[in-house]
Amino acid sequence: MVPANAENRYEVTRADLPLSCPMPGMELWNSHPKVYLPIVDDGGESTCAYCGARYVLQD
């Protein structure tokens, strides 16, 4: 498992959509509430308002 909010930038693919922060597979014991983030097309980016994690769509 990946610790939630351990990195500032995460690369995601279409298989990870719909995109949420924290993502499934992250340890949640010390994280914020789950929020869904909008992300568009290849190279799209989204930033979590809670923790500032940046998600970049790589396809």
Secondary structure, DSSP 8 states (H G I E B T S, - for coil): -EETT--SEEEE-GGG-S-EES-TTEE-TT----EE----STT-EEE-TTT--EEEE--
